[in-house]
Amino acid sequence: MLQKSESHNGVQPARRLEKVSEYYFSRKLKEVAEMNRRGEDVISLAIGSPDMPPSEATVEELCRVAHMPDAHGYQPTQGTPELRGAMARWYKRWYDVDLDPASEIQPLIGSKEGILHVTLAFVNPGDKVLVPDPGYPTYTSLSRILGAEVVYYHLKPENGWQPDFDELERMDLSGVRLLWSNYPHMPTGAPASMETYRRLVDFAARHSIVVVNDNPYSFILNDHPLSLLQVPGAKEHCIEFNSMSKSHNMPGWRIGLAATNATFISWILKIKSNIDSGTFRALQLAAVKAYDNDDAWHRKANIETYAKRRVYAEQVMRALGCTFDPGQKGMFLWGRIPESYANVEDLTERVLHEARVFITPGFIFGEGGRRYVRISLCAREDKFAEALRRIKNINL
């Protein structure tokens, strides 16, 4: 984290920077890039960035619209009617959830942006935000940047990495405005559960706390995608994010959505409209095509391809001496490191510098991850095979 005395030519940064450090991957990828510059050929099994393309129809539509002379102007912040309609159809098709495309959906520049906008819309400086530990680091960092007090609720392996609702009820909930949820869970791979979703909606309703469920992984290695909004009454108390990054191989396109009741959407739009303008029209209309991908495309891209890679990832975990739950869903594999290591970086740094394989230490996801590593499935099978060979050669 930034030192309070840090300055440049007498200029000091805003105090909010004292509360956060540079994002781990931003910092570590610089090191990996330098290793690659030296010819070390690091294999990355760390980042959850799909390496496969979107559907052919999606790319063709992007090119078609981009060639139109009238497609390059400013677009509405609330998204085009075509995109909102496609998002609503997608929720109905896959989750059997009815959404009004005119008032209950807000397209986002990726769900990471949505974390910022929702926090600005619902949380005052000094208010509390409930964040899962382990969990996505941005829930913590953006809350702190915006002056909220982060209160962790603990996810534990003995509870299947699901919330401990007894613990939540015992907590001092005064001043809590939001609870962040994320299933299928990143980083642990815990599957979504309708029982968990029902209890989250009940918790939100009884305590007037907005539950925000971040749901980008429901299609990865998962035959039965679930949504928090399938629970009756959820829309009145909760918000769900979804993203095309993982489900449609479109991480660089930055297209996601928030779905909730019309009042909450209007508050989010009030913030968003003061921060950014609408997404490029060609991206929006190409996303419409992607939302209409057939079932066969999703099965091949989201299940069959990742299933083959998951076999290799499990072999890598075993080569590292880690244990894991084979029932995990989503784009990563989460494993507990051997007791012989004092801390997780003793393992991950050795693997990086001796085997030239980059894997993620679990501490970046919170205290609950300090004895774990995370492997991404976003690498080709030949890369996994080579990573496995290298790891075996260093005799861990």
Secondary structure, 3 states (H helix, E strand, C coil): CCCCCCCECCECCCHHHHHCCCCHHHHHHHHHHHHHHCCCCCEECCCCCCCCCCCHHHHHHHHHHHCCCCCCCCCCCCCCHHHHHHHHHHHHHHHCCCCCCCCCEEEECCHHHHHHHHHHHHCCCCCEEEEEECCCHHHHHHHHHCCCEEEEEEECHHHCCCECHHHHHHCCCCCEEEEEECCCCCCCCCCCCHHHHHHHHHHHHHHCCEEEEECCCCCCCCCCCCCHHHCCCHHHHEEEEEEHHHHCCCHHHCCEEEECCHHHHHHHHHHHCCCCCCCCHHHHHHHHHHHCCCHHHHHHHHHHHHHHHHHHHHHHHHHCCCEECCCCCCCEEEEECCCCCCCHHHHHHHHHHHHCEECEEHHHHCHHHCCEEEEECCCCHHHHHHHHHHHHHCCC
